[in-house]
Amino acid sequence: MELNPSDLDKNQSLENLTKINIDQFVRQVNKDLKRSLLESRLETIYGNLSLTTTRTRFEGSKYWFICPKCLGRAGTLYLSENLAKFICRKCQRILYYKQKYKYSKFT
């Protein structure tokens, strides 16, 4: 098929078309479904805990809890006896064993 300059107006350019890619679509649906399932499960079991995500390499995502007290990201929340809710270890002032040893050595 030979194109003439006058044919340019008749044919659509690929760059001007709206497109949808099945792989990207499935990835987005899976991501949305996973997030909604996680949030509904959290709400059912633990009440009002929130999630956030960060991007990982190769377009992945990592889920984090949002600490209700400091609003920071946390991989693990601990039940606070004083507040009767889950908060991060920094808010509860929990140290790892090595940190306790390190700090008690200097004090």
Backbone bond lengths (Angstrom), bond angles and torsions (degrees), N, CA, C in turn:
res aa  C-N    CA-C-N  psi(-1)  N-CA   C-N-CA  omega(-1)  CA-C   N-CA-C  phi
1 M - - - 1.460 - - 1.523 108.19 -
2 E 1.278 115.06 128.43 1.456 120.93 -178.37 1.520 109.26 -105.17
3 L 1.338 116.24 134.11 1.461 121.04 179.21 1.518 110.76 -101.35
4 N 1.290 114.45 137.21 1.461 121.10 174.30 1.522 108.43 -105.77
5 P 1.327 118.84 156.38 1.470 120.26 177.74 1.521 113.17 -55.97
6 S 1.300 118.32 -29.76 1.467 120.57 -179.79 1.535 111.41 -73.73
7 D 1.340 117.95 -17.72 1.466 122.24 -179.18 1.527 112.42 -78.24
8 L 1.314 119.00 -14.54 1.454 121.87 -176.12 1.522 112.66 -60.50
9 D 1.299 118.06 -34.13 1.451 121.28 178.91 1.532 111.87 -73.78
10 K 1.307 117.58 -25.03 1.458 121.41 -176.25 1.532 112.45 -81.47
11 N 1.319 117.66 -32.27 1.461 121.74 -176.94 1.525 110.60 -96.63
12 Q 1.308 115.39 142.08 1.460 119.86 177.62 1.524 109.63 -85.60
13 S 1.304 114.78 144.99 1.453 120.48 177.28 1.527 108.73 -88.95
14 L 1.305 116.88 141.88 1.455 122.25 -179.57 1.525 111.42 -59.85
15 E 1.314 117.25 -36.40 1.461 121.78 -178.91 1.528 112.83 -64.87
16 N 1.316 118.13 -24.17 1.463 121.95 -177.04 1.527 113.69 -90.25
17 L 1.318 117.35 -3.40 1.458 120.82 -176.75 1.529 111.01 -93.45
18 T 1.319 115.70 145.67 1.457 120.89 172.59 1.523 107.30 -80.50
19 K 1.340 116.03 135.14 1.454 118.08 -176.27 1.521 111.02 -130.73
20 I 1.320 114.97 160.15 1.455 121.76 173.14 1.527 106.57 -135.70
21 N 1.322 115.71 132.37 1.452 121.89 -179.81 1.523 107.93 -106.30
22 I 1.325 117.38 128.33 1.462 121.02 -174.42 1.522 111.56 -62.60
23 D 1.329 118.31 -39.24 1.462 120.19 -179.31 1.531 111.52 -64.67
24 Q 1.315 116.70 -43.71 1.469 120.43 177.53 1.525 110.70 -65.43
25 F 1.318 117.00 -38.57 1.455 121.51 179.93 1.529 110.90 -63.71
26 V 1.330 116.91 -47.33 1.469 121.49 179.57 1.524 110.12 -63.43
27 R 1.329 117.72 -42.07 1.465 121.31 178.46 1.524 111.19 -59.70
28 Q 1.338 117.40 -43.39 1.460 121.62 -179.64 1.521 111.39 -67.37
29 V 1.321 117.44 -41.16 1.465 120.98 178.87 1.526 110.07 -64.47
30 N 1.322 116.64 -43.85 1.469 120.18 178.19 1.526 111.10 -61.74
31 K 1.309 116.47 -41.51 1.459 121.04 179.55 1.531 110.77 -63.89
32 D 1.337 116.63 -45.52 1.468 120.86 179.43 1.530 111.04 -64.98
33 L 1.314 116.59 -41.60 1.464 121.13 179.99 1.524 110.85 -65.20
34 K 1.317 116.38 -44.04 1.465 120.60 179.46 1.516 110.51 -60.49
35 R 1.323 117.15 -45.26 1.470 120.76 -179.09 1.527 111.15 -64.19
36 S 1.335 117.66 -44.28 1.470 119.76 -178.98 1.532 111.30 -66.50
37 L 1.334 117.11 -37.30 1.468 119.84 176.65 1.525 111.41 -65.70
38 L 1.323 117.10 -43.54 1.464 120.56 177.86 1.524 111.38 -60.91
39 E 1.327 116.58 -46.66 1.465 120.06 -178.42 1.518 111.98 -65.11
40 S 1.319 118.02 -40.91 1.467 119.28 -179.71 1.527 110.78 -68.76
41 R 1.309 117.13 -37.53 1.473 120.58 177.42 1.530 110.56 -65.80
42 L 1.332 116.97 -42.67 1.465 121.16 177.24 1.520 111.19 -59.24
43 E 1.318 115.95 -46.32 1.459 120.43 -178.24 1.521 111.24 -64.26
44 T 1.336 116.62 -39.71 1.457 120.75 -179.73 1.520 111.88 -65.40
45 I 1.319 117.31 -42.56 1.461 120.72 -173.84 1.525 112.98 -90.13
46 Y 1.317 116.78 -46.78 1.468 120.34 -169.86 1.523 114.98 -113.15
47 G 1.282 118.74 4.90 1.463 120.07 178.00 1.512 112.37 87.49
48 N 1.299 115.84 -133.49 1.455 121.39 -168.97 1.531 112.75 -97.03
49 L 1.333 118.23 63.67 1.463 122.02 175.07 1.521 108.98 -98.76
50 S 1.316 115.75 143.63 1.466 120.52 -178.24 1.513 110.85 -111.77
51 L 1.327 114.87 157.26 1.460 122.41 178.04 1.515 110.39 -119.04
52 T 1.317 114.98 155.63 1.454 121.61 170.16 1.521 106.90 -141.85
53 T 1.305 116.98 167.28 1.459 120.94 179.10 1.517 110.55 -130.64
54 T 1.318 115.00 154.93 1.454 121.46 169.09 1.515 106.80 -124.90
55 R 1.301 115.64 154.20 1.460 120.30 179.82 1.512 110.01 -81.08
56 T 1.308 115.43 141.01 1.454 120.94 175.31 1.522 108.53 -110.82
57 R 1.302 115.08 178.76 1.462 118.30 178.12 1.516 110.27 -64.33
58 F 1.284 116.90 152.69 1.463 123.97 177.29 1.523 112.14 61.75
59 E 1.328 116.60 38.26 1.466 124.28 173.27 1.520 114.23 62.24
60 G 1.309 118.33 27.80 1.453 121.60 175.35 1.523 109.95 -89.94
61 S 1.313 116.19 -178.33 1.458 119.78 176.48 1.527 109.47 -145.01
62 K 1.321 114.92 148.25 1.462 122.01 178.68 1.518 107.64 -116.97
63 Y 1.318 115.97 134.03 1.459 120.88 -179.56 1.520 110.40 -90.92
64 W 1.327 115.43 144.03 1.460 123.69 178.09 1.520 108.84 -135.11
65 F 1.340 116.10 149.98 1.458 120.28 167.60 1.526 107.86 -79.64
66 I 1.316 116.50 153.69 1.455 121.62 170.08 1.523 106.38 -104.89
67 C 1.320 115.91 120.72 1.460 120.12 -179.98 1.526 108.90 -65.91
68 P 1.334 118.60 125.93 1.466 120.55 -178.72 1.526 113.89 -65.27
69 K 1.326 117.14 -21.71 1.466 119.59 -177.38 1.535 112.45 -87.03
70 C 1.347 117.33 -52.33 1.473 120.07 -176.17 1.525 113.03 -102.00
71 L 1.333 117.45 -7.95 1.465 124.69 -178.52 1.528 113.45 63.23
72 G 1.337 116.37 20.30 1.458 121.01 176.66 1.511 111.43 -88.66
73 R 1.333 115.89 166.91 1.461 120.88 177.03 1.519 109.88 -79.95
74 A 1.320 115.75 143.37 1.465 120.23 177.42 1.522 109.28 -149.55
75 G 1.316 115.35 141.72 1.451 120.55 175.73 1.519 111.86 -82.74
76 T 1.332 116.02 -25.86 1.460 121.79 -179.40 1.518 109.15 -136.91
77 L 1.316 116.22 136.99 1.461 121.79 173.86 1.520 108.22 -115.61
78 Y 1.316 116.30 148.95 1.461 122.14 -178.03 1.526 109.57 -120.73
79 L 1.311 115.94 143.75 1.459 120.39 -179.87 1.520 109.54 -73.69
80 S 1.315 116.02 120.92 1.459 121.70 178.65 1.523 108.82 -88.29
81 E 1.311 116.32 125.84 1.463 119.93 179.83 1.529 111.10 -70.32
82 N 1.329 117.25 -34.70 1.470 121.39 -179.36 1.528 111.56 -68.13
83 L 1.345 115.88 -46.70 1.465 120.17 -174.41 1.524 113.03 -93.24
84 A 1.320 117.27 -12.63 1.469 123.29 -176.76 1.528 111.39 55.59
85 K 1.339 116.23 40.08 1.458 120.94 173.15 1.520 108.83 -150.07
86 F 1.317 115.46 166.64 1.453 120.96 -179.10 1.527 109.94 -83.26
87 I 1.339 116.16 130.39 1.465 121.73 175.55 1.526 108.70 -139.78
88 C 1.326 116.74 166.61 1.465 121.34 -176.60 1.528 111.13 -75.41
89 R 1.325 115.95 167.22 1.465 120.20 -176.88 1.519 112.22 -68.78
90 K 1.329 117.72 -28.55 1.467 119.68 178.36 1.523 110.68 -66.93
91 C 1.313 116.91 -41.33 1.464 120.51 178.62 1.532 111.38 -67.79
92 Q 1.320 116.60 -30.46 1.464 120.23 178.48 1.526 111.83 -88.17
93 R 1.322 116.23 -4.64 1.470 122.87 -178.65 1.525 111.55 58.52
94 I 1.327 114.50 45.73 1.458 121.60 176.64 1.516 107.54 -92.99
95 L 1.338 116.38 129.56 1.459 121.36 177.40 1.521 109.41 -106.80
96 Y 1.314 115.58 150.72 1.455 119.91 171.05 1.525 108.33 -71.64
97 Y 1.317 117.34 160.52 1.456 122.19 -176.61 1.534 111.01 -56.08
98 K 1.318 117.59 -45.50 1.468 120.73 -179.52 1.519 111.43 -63.71
99 Q 1.331 116.93 -35.46 1.464 119.84 178.18 1.521 110.47 -67.17
100 K 1.314 117.53 -39.75 1.469 120.54 178.18 1.517 110.29 -61.24
101 Y 1.331 116.11 -45.03 1.456 120.70 -179.58 1.532 110.49 -64.08
102 K 1.307 116.06 -43.12 1.462 121.55 -178.95 1.523 110.56 -62.79
103 Y 1.330 117.55 -45.61 1.472 120.60 -177.61 1.518 112.11 -73.99
104 S 1.322 118.58 -35.93 1.459 120.03 -178.70 1.529 110.45 -71.33
105 K 1.308 117.28 -23.21 1.456 122.33 178.60 1.532 111.69 -67.49
106 F 1.340 115.94 -33.28 1.468 120.42 -176.35 1.518 113.21 -97.07
107 T 1.307 118.76 -10.80 1.468 119.95 -178.00 1.495 112.88 -103.51
